[in-house]
Amino acid sequence: MKSDLLDENEKEYYKRIYARDIALQEQDLAKAMEAFKQIEELAYSSEFEQRQINKVWKYGIGFCGKKICLYTDEA
């Protein structure tokens, strides 16, 4: 969609939609980061470590409707 074809009201509408989508993405990421923090704080991986399992993948997952956001500290 070319922005030069939109009037000012339409441009403002799409700016609000974009800003809302960014805010929702940030909320989803915050939920995923909170889930990851819980994994760390409650030491969910300690049983694996006691069994000498050295590589444990930890993922925090945030859901919002049909959207998903994934957070990990793996590089």
mmCIF file of the N, C-alpha and C atoms, coordinates in Angstrom:
data_MODEL
# 
_entry.id   MODEL 
# 
loop_
_atom_site.group_PDB 
_atom_site.id 
_atom_site.type_symbol 
_atom_site.label_atom_id 
_atom_site.label_alt_id 
_atom_site.label_comp_id 
_atom_site.label_asym_id 
_atom_site.label_entity_id 
_atom_site.label_seq_id 
_atom_site.pdbx_PDB_ins_code 
_atom_site.Cartn_x 
_atom_site.Cartn_y 
_atom_site.Cartn_z 
_atom_site.occupancy 
_atom_site.B_iso_or_equiv 
_atom_site.pdbx_formal_charge 
_atom_site.auth_seq_id 
_atom_site.auth_comp_id 
_atom_site.auth_asym_id 
_atom_site.auth_atom_id 
_atom_site.pdbx_PDB_model_num 
ATOM 1   N N  . MET A 1 1  ? 0.857  -1.167  0.000  1.00 0.00 ? 1  MET A N  1 
ATOM 2   C CA . MET A 1 1  ? 0.000  0.000   0.000  1.00 0.00 ? 1  MET A CA 1 
ATOM 3   C C  . MET A 1 1  ? 0.904  1.231   0.000  1.00 0.00 ? 1  MET A C  1 
ATOM 4   N N  . LYS A 1 2  ? 0.679  2.121   -0.928 1.00 0.00 ? 2  LYS A N  1 
ATOM 5   C CA . LYS A 1 2  ? 1.480  3.335   -1.015 1.00 0.00 ? 2  LYS A CA 1 
ATOM 6   C C  . LYS A 1 2  ? 0.881  4.408   -0.118 1.00 0.00 ? 2  LYS A C  1 
ATOM 7   N N  . SER A 1 3  ? 1.742  5.010   0.706  1.00 0.00 ? 3  SER A N  1 
ATOM 8   C CA . SER A 1 3  ? 1.241  6.012   1.645  1.00 0.00 ? 3  SER A CA 1 
ATOM 9   C C  . SER A 1 3  ? 0.795  7.290   0.943  1.00 0.00 ? 3  SER A C  1 
ATOM 10  N N  . ASP A 1 4  ? 1.305  7.555   -0.265 1.00 0.00 ? 4  ASP A N  1 
ATOM 11  C CA . ASP A 1 4  ? 0.887  8.773   -0.968 1.00 0.00 ? 4  ASP A CA 1 
ATOM 12  C C  . ASP A 1 4  ? -0.541 8.664   -1.506 1.00 0.00 ? 4  ASP A C  1 
ATOM 13  N N  . LEU A 1 5  ? -1.116 7.453   -1.479 1.00 0.00 ? 5  LEU A N  1 
ATOM 14  C CA . LEU A 1 5  ? -2.493 7.268   -1.928 1.00 0.00 ? 5  LEU A CA 1 
ATOM 15  C C  . LEU A 1 5  ? -3.499 7.394   -0.780 1.00 0.00 ? 5  LEU A C  1 
ATOM 16  N N  . LEU A 1 6  ? -3.005 7.527   0.445  1.00 0.00 ? 6  LEU A N  1 
ATOM 17  C CA . LEU A 1 6  ? -3.883 7.606   1.618  1.00 0.00 ? 6  LEU A CA 1 
ATOM 18  C C  . LEU A 1 6  ? -4.108 9.053   2.032  1.00 0.00 ? 6  LEU A C  1 
ATOM 19  N N  . ASP A 1 7  ? -5.290 9.329   2.527  1.00 0.00 ? 7  ASP A N  1 
ATOM 20  C CA . ASP A 1 7  ? -5.516 10.656  3.087  1.00 0.00 ? 7  ASP A CA 1 
ATOM 21  C C  . ASP A 1 7  ? -5.003 10.668  4.534  1.00 0.00 ? 7  ASP A C  1 
ATOM 22  N N  . GLU A 1 8  ? -5.022 11.814  5.182  1.00 0.00 ? 8  GLU A N  1 
ATOM 23  C CA . GLU A 1 8  ? -4.446 11.952  6.524  1.00 0.00 ? 8  GLU A CA 1 
ATOM 24  C C  . GLU A 1 8  ? -5.140 11.068  7.560  1.00 0.00 ? 8  GLU A C  1 
ATOM 25  N N  . ASN A 1 9  ? -6.460 10.927  7.479  1.00 0.00 ? 9  ASN A N  1 
ATOM 26  C CA . ASN A 1 9  ? -7.179 10.067  8.424  1.00 0.00 ? 9  ASN A CA 1 
ATOM 27  C C  . ASN A 1 9  ? -6.753 8.611   8.287  1.00 0.00 ? 9  ASN A C  1 
ATOM 28  N N  . GLU A 1 10 ? -6.591 8.165   7.064  1.00 0.00 ? 10 GLU A N  1 
ATOM 29  C CA . GLU A 1 10 ? -6.159 6.785   6.841  1.00 0.00 ? 10 GLU A CA 1 
ATOM 30  C C  . GLU A 1 10 ? -4.739 6.568   7.350  1.00 0.00 ? 10 GLU A C  1 
ATOM 31  N N  . LYS A 1 11 ? -3.869 7.552   7.129  1.00 0.00 ? 11 LYS A N  1 
ATOM 32  C CA . LYS A 1 11 ? -2.496 7.447   7.625  1.00 0.00 ? 11 LYS A CA 1 
ATOM 33  C C  . LYS A 1 11 ? -2.479 7.339   9.144  1.00 0.00 ? 11 LYS A C  1 
ATOM 34  N N  . GLU A 1 12 ? -3.274 8.152   9.826  1.00 0.00 ? 12 GLU A N  1 
ATOM 35  C CA . GLU A 1 12 ? -3.355 8.103   11.286 1.00 0.00 ? 12 GLU A CA 1 
ATOM 36  C C  . GLU A 1 12 ? -3.887 6.757   11.757 1.00 0.00 ? 12 GLU A C  1 
ATOM 37  N N  . TYR A 1 13 ? -4.878 6.228   11.063 1.00 0.00 ? 13 TYR A N  1 
ATOM 38  C CA . TYR A 1 13 ? -5.448 4.926   11.405 1.00 0.00 ? 13 TYR A CA 1 
ATOM 39  C C  . TYR A 1 13 ? -4.362 3.845   11.351 1.00 0.00 ? 13 TYR A C  1 
ATOM 40  N N  . TYR A 1 14 ? -3.609 3.798   10.266 1.00 0.00 ? 14 TYR A N  1 
ATOM 41  C CA . TYR A 1 14 ? -2.575 2.772   10.118 1.00 0.00 ? 14 TYR A CA 1 
ATOM 42  C C  . TYR A 1 14 ? -1.429 2.978   11.104 1.00 0.00 ? 14 TYR A C  1 
ATOM 43  N N  . LYS A 1 15 ? -1.124 4.212   11.455 1.00 0.00 ? 15 LYS A N  1 
ATOM 44  C CA . LYS A 1 15 ? -0.114 4.467   12.489 1.00 0.00 ? 15 LYS A CA 1 
ATOM 45  C C  . LYS A 1 15 ? -0.569 3.898   13.826 1.00 0.00 ? 15 LYS A C  1 
ATOM 46  N N  . ARG A 1 16 ? -1.848 4.063   14.174 1.00 0.00 ? 16 ARG A N  1 
ATOM 47  C CA . ARG A 1 16 ? -2.383 3.523   15.435 1.00 0.00 ? 16 ARG A CA 1 
ATOM 48  C C  . ARG A 1 16 ? -2.357 2.000   15.425 1.00 0.00 ? 16 ARG A C  1 
ATOM 49  N N  . ILE A 1 17 ? -2.730 1.409   14.298 1.00 0.00 ? 17 ILE A N  1 
ATOM 50  C CA . ILE A 1 17 ? -2.705 -0.057  14.181 1.00 0.00 ? 17 ILE A CA 1 
ATOM 51  C C  . ILE A 1 17 ? -1.276 -0.566  14.389 1.00 0.00 ? 17 ILE A C  1 
ATOM 52  N N  . TYR A 1 18 ? -0.321 0.073   13.747 1.00 0.00 ? 18 TYR A N  1 
ATOM 53  C CA . TYR A 1 18 ? 1.078  -0.331  13.859 1.00 0.00 ? 18 TYR A CA 1 
ATOM 54  C C  . TYR A 1 18 ? 1.564  -0.184  15.301 1.00 0.00 ? 18 TYR A C  1 
ATOM 55  N N  . ALA A 1 19 ? 1.247  0.927   15.944 1.00 0.00 ? 19 ALA A N  1 
ATOM 56  C CA . ALA A 1 19 ? 1.665  1.161   17.325 1.00 0.00 ? 19 ALA A CA 1 
ATOM 57  C C  . ALA A 1 19 ? 1.058  0.116   18.252 1.00 0.00 ? 19 ALA A C  1 
ATOM 58  N N  . ARG A 1 20 ? -0.209 -0.235  18.025 1.00 0.00 ? 20 ARG A N  1 
ATOM 59  C CA . ARG A 1 20 ? -0.867 -1.253  18.851 1.00 0.00 ? 20 ARG A CA 1 
ATOM 60  C C  . ARG A 1 20 ? -0.200 -2.612  18.667 1.00 0.00 ? 20 ARG A C  1 
ATOM 61  N N  . ASP A 1 21 ? 0.138  -2.958  17.431 1.00 0.00 ? 21 ASP A N  1 
ATOM 62  C CA . ASP A 1 21 ? 0.792  -4.240  17.163 1.00 0.00 ? 21 ASP A CA 1 
ATOM 63  C C  . ASP A 1 21 ? 2.154  -4.309  17.839 1.00 0.00 ? 21 ASP A C  1 
ATOM 64  N N  . ILE A 1 22 ? 2.893  -3.210  17.822 1.00 0.00 ? 22 ILE A N  1 
ATOM 65  C CA . ILE A 1 22 ? 4.196  -3.169  18.501 1.00 0.00 ? 22 ILE A CA 1 
ATOM 66  C C  . ILE A 1 22 ? 4.006  -3.373  20.000 1.00 0.00 ? 22 ILE A C  1 
ATOM 67  N N  . ALA A 1 23 ? 3.014  -2.716  20.586 1.00 0.00 ? 23 ALA A N  1 
ATOM 68  C CA . ALA A 1 23 ? 2.742  -2.852  22.020 1.00 0.00 ? 23 ALA A CA 1 
ATOM 69  C C  . ALA A 1 23 ? 2.371  -4.293  22.365 1.00 0.00 ? 23 ALA A C  1 
ATOM 70  N N  . LEU A 1 24 ? 1.556  -4.929  21.540 1.00 0.00 ? 24 LEU A N  1 
ATOM 71  C CA . LEU A 1 24 ? 1.173  -6.320  21.789 1.00 0.00 ? 24 LEU A CA 1 
ATOM 72  C C  . LEU A 1 24 ? 2.379  -7.245  21.692 1.00 0.00 ? 24 LEU A C  1 
ATOM 73  N N  . GLN A 1 25 ? 3.264  -6.999  20.747 1.00 0.00 ? 25 GLN A N  1 
ATOM 74  C CA . GLN A 1 25 ? 4.468  -7.814  20.609 1.00 0.00 ? 25 GLN A CA 1 
ATOM 75  C C  . GLN A 1 25 ? 5.344  -7.666  21.853 1.00 0.00 ? 25 GLN A C  1 
ATOM 76  N N  . GLU A 1 26 ? 5.448  -6.454  22.373 1.00 0.00 ? 26 GLU A N  1 
ATOM 77  C CA . GLU A 1 26 ? 6.243  -6.224  23.569 1.00 0.00 ? 26 GLU A CA 1 
ATOM 78  C C  . GLU A 1 26 ? 5.626  -6.928  24.775 1.00 0.00 ? 26 GLU A C  1 
ATOM 79  N N  . GLN A 1 27 ? 4.299  -6.960  24.869 1.00 0.00 ? 27 GLN A N  1 
ATOM 80  C CA . GLN A 1 27 ? 3.626  -7.671  25.957 1.00 0.00 ? 27 GLN A CA 1 
ATOM 81  C C  . GLN A 1 27 ? 3.879  -9.173  25.849 1.00 0.00 ? 27 GLN A C  1 
ATOM 82  N N  . ASP A 1 28 ? 3.802  -9.703  24.640 1.00 0.00 ? 28 ASP A N  1 
ATOM 83  C CA . ASP A 1 28 ? 4.062  -11.132 24.436 1.00 0.00 ? 28 ASP A CA 1 
ATOM 84  C C  . ASP A 1 28 ? 5.491  -11.474 24.830 1.00 0.00 ? 28 ASP A C  1 
ATOM 85  N N  . LEU A 1 29 ? 6.439  -10.627 24.446 1.00 0.00 ? 29 LEU A N  1 
ATOM 86  C CA . LEU A 1 29 ? 7.832  -10.859 24.807 1.00 0.00 ? 29 LEU A CA 1 
ATOM 87  C C  . LEU A 1 29 ? 8.004  -10.801 26.321 1.00 0.00 ? 29 LEU A C  1 
ATOM 88  N N  . ALA A 1 30 ? 7.342  -9.867  26.983 1.00 0.00 ? 30 ALA A N  1 
ATOM 89  C CA . ALA A 1 30 ? 7.423  -9.768  28.435 1.00 0.00 ? 30 ALA A CA 1 
ATOM 90  C C  . ALA A 1 30 ? 6.897  -11.045 29.098 1.00 0.00 ? 30 ALA A C  1 
ATOM 91  N N  . LYS A 1 31 ? 5.814  -11.612 28.568 1.00 0.00 ? 31 LYS A N  1 
ATOM 92  C CA . LYS A 1 31 ? 5.265  -12.862 29.103 1.00 0.00 ? 31 LYS A CA 1 
ATOM 93  C C  . LYS A 1 31 ? 6.267  -14.005 28.923 1.00 0.00 ? 31 LYS A C  1 
ATOM 94  N N  . ALA A 1 32 ? 6.885  -14.075 27.758 1.00 0.00 ? 32 ALA A N  1 
ATOM 95  C CA . ALA A 1 32 ? 7.864  -15.124 27.490 1.00 0.00 ? 32 ALA A CA 1 
ATOM 96  C C  . ALA A 1 32 ? 9.078  -14.975 28.399 1.00 0.00 ? 32 ALA A C  1 
ATOM 97  N N  . MET A 1 33 ? 9.527  -13.748 28.607 1.00 0.00 ? 33 MET A N  1 
ATOM 98  C CA . MET A 1 33 ? 10.673 -13.509 29.489 1.00 0.00 ? 33 MET A CA 1 
ATOM 99  C C  . MET A 1 33 ? 10.323 -13.861 30.939 1.00 0.00 ? 33 MET A C  1 
ATOM 100 N N  . GLU A 1 34 ? 9.099  -13.575 31.336 1.00 0.00 ? 34 GLU A N  1 
ATOM 101 C CA . GLU A 1 34 ? 8.645  -13.921 32.685 1.00 0.00 ? 34 GLU A CA 1 
ATOM 102 C C  . GLU A 1 34 ? 8.624  -15.446 32.864 1.00 0.00 ? 34 GLU A C  1 
ATOM 103 N N  . ALA A 1 35 ? 8.174  -16.163 31.850 1.00 0.00 ? 35 ALA A N  1 
ATOM 104 C CA . ALA A 1 35 ? 8.161  -17.626 31.907 1.00 0.00 ? 35 ALA A CA 1 
ATOM 105 C C  . ALA A 1 35 ? 9.586  -18.168 32.011 1.00 0.00 ? 35 ALA A C  1 
ATOM 106 N N  . PHE A 1 36 ? 10.501 -17.591 31.256 1.00 0.00 ? 36 PHE A N  1 
ATOM 107 C CA . PHE A 1 36 ? 11.901 -18.016 31.312 1.00 0.00 ? 36 PHE A CA 1 
ATOM 108 C C  . PHE A 1 36 ? 12.484 -17.746 32.699 1.00 0.00 ? 36 PHE A C  1 
ATOM 109 N N  . LYS A 1 37 ? 12.168 -16.591 33.256 1.00 0.00 ? 37 LYS A N  1 
ATOM 110 C CA . LYS A 1 37 ? 12.651 -16.228 34.593 1.00 0.00 ? 37 LYS A CA 1 
ATOM 111 C C  . LYS A 1 37 ? 12.154 -17.247 35.625 1.00 0.00 ? 37 LYS A C  1 
ATOM 112 N N  . GLN A 1 38 ? 10.917 -17.698 35.469 1.00 0.00 ? 38 GLN A N  1 
ATOM 113 C CA . GLN A 1 38 ? 10.351 -18.697 36.380 1.00 0.00 ? 38 GLN A CA 1 
ATOM 114 C C  . GLN A 1 38 ? 11.136 -20.009 36.295 1.00 0.00 ? 38 GLN A C  1 
ATOM 115 N N  . ILE A 1 39 ? 11.527 -20.407 35.102 1.00 0.00 ? 39 ILE A N  1 
ATOM 116 C CA . ILE A 1 39 ? 12.333 -21.618 34.931 1.00 0.00 ? 39 ILE A CA 1 
ATOM 117 C C  . ILE A 1 39 ? 13.624 -21.500 35.733 1.00 0.00 ? 39 ILE A C  1 
ATOM 118 N N  . GLU A 1 40 ? 14.256 -20.338 35.644 1.00 0.00 ? 40 GLU A N  1 
ATOM 119 C CA . GLU A 1 40 ? 15.504 -20.109 36.364 1.00 0.00 ? 40 GLU A CA 1 
ATOM 120 C C  . GLU A 1 40 ? 15.283 -20.067 37.876 1.00 0.00 ? 40 GLU A C  1 
ATOM 121 N N  . GLU A 1 41 ? 14.293 -19.293 38.325 1.00 0.00 ? 41 GLU A N  1 
ATOM 122 C CA . GLU A 1 41 ? 14.058 -19.103 39.761 1.00 0.00 ? 41 GLU A CA 1 
ATOM 123 C C  . GLU A 1 41 ? 13.644 -20.392 40.460 1.00 0.00 ? 41 GLU A C  1 
ATOM 124 N N  . LEU A 1 42 ? 12.841 -21.206 39.802 1.00 0.00 ? 42 LEU A N  1 
ATOM 125 C CA . LEU A 1 42 ? 12.351 -22.437 40.427 1.00 0.00 ? 42 LEU A CA 1 
ATOM 126 C C  . LEU A 1 42 ? 13.240 -23.640 40.125 1.00 0.00 ? 42 LEU A C  1 
ATOM 127 N N  . ALA A 1 43 ? 14.344 -23.390 39.443 1.00 0.00 ? 43 ALA A N  1 
ATOM 128 C CA . ALA A 1 43 ? 15.367 -24.412 39.164 1.00 0.00 ? 43 ALA A CA 1 
ATOM 129 C C  . ALA A 1 43 ? 14.766 -25.683 38.558 1.00 0.00 ? 43 ALA A C  1 
ATOM 130 N N  . TYR A 1 44 ? 13.941 -25.512 37.544 1.00 0.00 ? 44 TYR A N  1 
ATOM 131 C CA . TYR A 1 44 ? 13.329 -26.658 36.884 1.00 0.00 ? 44 TYR A CA 1 
ATOM 132 C C  . TYR A 1 44 ? 14.364 -27.593 36.247 1.00 0.00 ? 44 TYR A C  1 
ATOM 133 N N  . SER A 1 45 ? 15.520 -27.073 35.926 1.00 0.00 ? 45 SER A N  1 
ATOM 134 C CA . SER A 1 45 ? 16.534 -27.904 35.261 1.00 0.00 ? 45 SER A CA 1 
ATOM 135 C C  . SER A 1 45 ? 17.439 -28.636 36.250 1.00 0.00 ? 45 SER A C  1 
ATOM 136 N N  . SER A 1 46 ? 17.271 -28.438 37.540 1.00 0.00 ? 46 SER A N  1 
ATOM 137 C CA . SER A 1 46 ? 18.180 -29.033 38.524 1.00 0.00 ? 46 SER A CA 1 
ATOM 138 C C  . SER A 1 46 ? 18.165 -30.567 38.482 1.00 0.00 ? 46 SER A C  1 
ATOM 139 N N  . GLU A 1 47 ? 17.021 -31.180 38.226 1.00 0.00 ? 47 GLU A N  1 
ATOM 140 C CA . GLU A 1 47 ? 16.965 -32.644 38.149 1.00 0.00 ? 47 GLU A CA 1 
ATOM 141 C C  . GLU A 1 47 ? 17.815 -33.159 36.991 1.00 0.00 ? 47 GLU A C  1 
ATOM 142 N N  . PHE A 1 48 ? 17.779 -32.455 35.874 1.00 0.00 ? 48 PHE A N  1 
ATOM 143 C CA . PHE A 1 48 ? 18.620 -32.856 34.740 1.00 0.00 ? 48 PHE A CA 1 
ATOM 144 C C  . PHE A 1 48 ? 20.095 -32.737 35.099 1.00 0.00 ? 48 PHE A C  1 
ATOM 145 N N  . GLU A 1 49 ? 20.443 -31.635 35.759 1.00 0.00 ? 49 GLU A N  1 
ATOM 146 C CA . GLU A 1 49 ? 21.836 -31.414 36.136 1.00 0.00 ? 49 GLU A CA 1 
ATOM 147 C C  . GLU A 1 49 ? 22.310 -32.463 37.134 1.00 0.00 ? 49 GLU A C  1 
ATOM 148 N N  . GLN A 1 50 ? 21.441 -32.909 38.045 1.00 0.00 ? 50 GLN A N  1 
ATOM 149 C CA . GLN A 1 50 ? 21.796 -33.958 38.998 1.00 0.00 ? 50 GLN A CA 1 
ATOM 150 C C  . GLN A 1 50 ? 22.078 -35.277 38.290 1.00 0.00 ? 50 GLN A C  1 
ATOM 151 N N  . ARG A 1 51 ? 21.473 -35.469 37.141 1.00 0.00 ? 51 ARG A N  1 
ATOM 152 C CA . ARG A 1 51 ? 21.680 -36.686 36.353 1.00 0.00 ? 51 ARG A CA 1 
ATOM 153 C C  . ARG A 1 51 ? 22.828 -36.529 35.351 1.00 0.00 ? 51 ARG A C  1 
ATOM 154 N N  . GLN A 1 52 ? 23.638 -35.506 35.516 1.00 0.00 ? 52 GLN A N  1 
ATOM 155 C CA . GLN A 1 52 ? 24.779 -35.217 34.640 1.00 0.00 ? 52 GLN A CA 1 
ATOM 156 C C  . GLN A 1 52 ? 24.361 -34.931 33.192 1.00 0.00 ? 52 GLN A C  1 
ATOM 157 N N  . ILE A 1 53 ? 23.163 -34.411 33.014 1.00 0.00 ? 53 ILE A N  1 
ATOM 158 C CA . ILE A 1 53 ? 22.745 -33.952 31.689 1.00 0.00 ? 53 ILE A CA 1 
ATOM 159 C C  . ILE A 1 53 ? 23.191 -32.499 31.592 1.00 0.00 ? 53 ILE A C  1 
ATOM 160 N N  . ASN A 1 54 ? 24.229 -32.265 30.793 1.00 0.00 ? 54 ASN A N  1 
ATOM 161 C CA . ASN A 1 54 ? 24.877 -30.950 30.765 1.00 0.00 ? 54 ASN A CA 1 
ATOM 162 C C  . ASN A 1 54 ? 24.169 -29.925 29.896 1.00 0.00 ? 54 ASN A C  1 
ATOM 163 N N  . LYS A 1 55 ? 23.524 -30.373 28.863 1.00 0.00 ? 55 LYS A N  1 
ATOM 164 C CA . LYS A 1 55 ? 22.875 -29.435 27.942 1.00 0.00 ? 55 LYS A CA 1 
ATOM 165 C C  . LYS A 1 55 ? 21.365 -29.492 28.140 1.00 0.00 ? 55 LYS A C  1 
ATOM 166 N N  . VAL A 1 56 ? 20.817 -28.429 28.708 1.00 0.00 ? 56 VAL A N  1 
ATOM 167 C CA . VAL A 1 56 ? 19.377 -28.333 28.933 1.00 0.00 ? 56 VAL A CA 1 
ATOM 168 C C  . VAL A 1 56 ? 18.895 -27.075 28.222 1.00 0.00 ? 56 VAL A C  1 
ATOM 169 N N  . TRP A 1 57 ? 17.976 -27.226 27.304 1.00 0.00 ? 57 TRP A N  1 
ATOM 170 C CA . TRP A 1 57 ? 17.419 -26.080 26.599 1.00 0.00 ? 57 TRP A CA 1 
ATOM 171 C C  . TRP A 1 57 ? 16.250 -25.534 27.394 1.00 0.00 ? 57 TRP A C  1 
ATOM 172 N N  . LYS A 1 58 ? 16.272 -24.246 27.637 1.00 0.00 ? 58 LYS A N  1 
ATOM 173 C CA . LYS A 1 58 ? 15.216 -23.597 28.411 1.00 0.00 ? 58 LYS A CA 1 
ATOM 174 C C  . LYS A 1 58 ? 14.563 -22.532 27.533 1.00 0.00 ? 58 LYS A C  1 
ATOM 175 N N  . TYR A 1 59 ? 13.246 -22.604 27.441 1.00 0.00 ? 59 TYR A N  1 
ATOM 176 C CA . TYR A 1 59 ? 12.492 -21.658 26.623 1.00 0.00 ? 59 TYR A CA 1 
ATOM 177 C C  . TYR A 1 59 ? 11.323 -21.101 27.423 1.00 0.00 ? 59 TYR A C  1 
ATOM 178 N N  . GLY A 1 60 ? 11.176 -19.795 27.397 1.00 0.00 ? 60 GLY A N  1 
ATOM 179 C CA . GLY A 1 60 ? 9.986  -19.158 27.935 1.00 0.00 ? 60 GLY A CA 1 
ATOM 180 C C  . GLY A 1 60 ? 9.048  -18.887 26.778 1.00 0.00 ? 60 GLY A C  1 
ATOM 181 N N  . ILE A 1 61 ? 7.781  -19.236 26.944 1.00 0.00 ? 61 ILE A N  1 
ATOM 182 C CA . ILE A 1 61 ? 6.814  -19.100 25.854 1.00 0.00 ? 61 ILE A CA 1 
ATOM 183 C C  . ILE A 1 61 ? 5.648  -18.239 26.318 1.00 0.00 ? 61 ILE A C  1 
ATOM 184 N N  . GLY A 1 62 ? 5.344  -17.205 25.550 1.00 0.00 ? 62 GLY A N  1 
ATOM 185 C CA . GLY A 1 62 ? 4.203  -16.347 25.824 1.00 0.00 ? 62 GLY A CA 1 
ATOM 186 C C  . GLY A 1 62 ? 3.161  -16.526 24.736 1.00 0.00 ? 62 GLY A C  1 
ATOM 187 N N  . PHE A 1 63 ? 1.918  -16.733 25.130 1.00 0.00 ? 63 PHE A N  1 
ATOM 188 C CA . PHE A 1 63 ? 0.822  -16.922 24.184 1.00 0.00 ? 63 PHE A CA 1 
ATOM 189 C C  . PHE A 1 63 ? -0.148 -15.757 24.271 1.00 0.00 ? 63 PHE A C  1 
ATOM 190 N N  . CYS A 1 64 ? -0.695 -15.382 23.141 1.00 0.00 ? 64 CYS A N  1 
ATOM 191 C CA . CYS A 1 64 ? -1.768 -14.392 23.091 1.00 0.00 ? 64 CYS A CA 1 
ATOM 192 C C  . CYS A 1 64 ? -2.648 -14.769 21.908 1.00 0.00 ? 64 CYS A C  1 
ATOM 193 N N  . GLY A 1 65 ? -3.772 -15.401 22.196 1.00 0.00 ? 65 GLY A N  1 
ATOM 194 C CA . GLY A 1 65 ? -4.628 -15.872 21.113 1.00 0.00 ? 65 GLY A CA 1 
ATOM 195 C C  . GLY A 1 65 ? -3.897 -16.897 20.277 1.00 0.00 ? 65 GLY A C  1 
ATOM 196 N N  . LYS A 1 66 ? -3.750 -16.634 18.982 1.00 0.00 ? 66 LYS A N  1 
ATOM 197 C CA . LYS A 1 66 ? -3.046 -17.547 18.091 1.00 0.00 ? 66 LYS A CA 1 
ATOM 198 C C  . LYS A 1 66 ? -1.580 -17.177 17.924 1.00 0.00 ? 66 LYS A C  1 
ATOM 199 N N  . LYS A 1 67 ? -1.149 -16.124 18.605 1.00 0.00 ? 67 LYS A N  1 
ATOM 200 C CA . LYS A 1 67 ? 0.243  -15.681 18.506 1.00 0.00 ? 67 LYS A CA 1 
ATOM 201 C C  . LYS A 1 67 ? 1.073  -16.354 19.587 1.00 0.00 ? 67 LYS A C  1 
ATOM 202 N N  . ILE A 1 68 ? 2.348  -16.513 19.294 1.00 0.00 ? 68 ILE A N  1 
ATOM 203 C CA . ILE A 1 68 ? 3.278  -17.086 20.250 1.00 0.00 ? 68 ILE A CA 1 
ATOM 204 C C  . ILE A 1 68 ? 4.569  -16.280 20.223 1.00 0.00 ? 68 ILE A C  1 
ATOM 205 N N  . CYS A 1 69 ? 5.187  -16.143 21.378 1.00 0.00 ? 69 CYS A N  1 
ATOM 206 C CA . CYS A 1 69 ? 6.479  -15.473 21.469 1.00 0.00 ? 69 CYS A CA 1 
ATOM 207 C C  . CYS A 1 69 ? 7.398  -16.380 22.275 1.00 0.00 ? 69 CYS A C  1 
ATOM 208 N N  . LEU A 1 70 ? 8.594  -16.594 21.794 1.00 0.00 ? 70 LEU A N  1 
ATOM 209 C CA . LEU A 1 70 ? 9.542  -17.513 22.408 1.00 0.00 ? 70 LEU A CA 1 
ATOM 210 C C  . LEU A 1 70 ? 10.761 -16.736 22.869 1.00 0.00 ? 70 LEU A C  1 
ATOM 211 N N  . TYR A 1 71 ? 11.224 -17.032 24.088 1.00 0.00 ? 71 TYR A N  1 
ATOM 212 C CA . TYR A 1 71 ? 12.441 -16.386 24.610 1.00 0.00 ? 71 TYR A CA 1 
ATOM 213 C C  . TYR A 1 71 ? 13.378 -17.455 25.146 1.00 0.00 ? 71 TYR A C  1 
ATOM 214 N N  . THR A 1 72 ? 14.650 -17.319 24.842 1.00 0.00 ? 72 THR A N  1 
ATOM 215 C CA . THR A 1 72 ? 15.672 -18.180 25.393 1.00 0.00 ? 72 THR A CA 1 
ATOM 216 C C  . THR A 1 72 ? 16.955 -17.368 25.548 1.00 0.00 ? 72 THR A C  1 
ATOM 217 N N  . ASP A 1 73 ? 17.864 -17.859 26.382 1.00 0.00 ? 73 ASP A N  1 
ATOM 218 C CA . ASP A 1 73 ? 19.135 -17.157 26.522 1.00 0.00 ? 73 ASP A CA 1 
ATOM 219 C C  . ASP A 1 73 ? 20.216 -17.798 25.666 1.00 0.00 ? 73 ASP A C  1 
ATOM 220 N N  . GLU A 1 74 ? 19.839 -18.793 24.880 1.00 0.00 ? 74 GLU A N  1 
ATOM 221 C CA . GLU A 1 74 ? 20.787 -19.455 23.979 1.00 0.00 ? 74 GLU A CA 1 
ATOM 222 C C  . GLU A 1 74 ? 21.158 -18.514 22.831 1.00 0.00 ? 74 GLU A C  1 
ATOM 223 N N  . ALA A 1 75 ? 22.411 -18.558 22.449 1.00 0.00 ? 75 ALA A N  1 
ATOM 224 C CA . ALA A 1 75 ? 22.867 -17.723 21.343 1.00 0.00 ? 75 ALA A CA 1 
ATOM 225 C C  . ALA A 1 75 ? 22.719 -18.421 20.017 1.00 0.00 ? 75 ALA A C  1 
# 
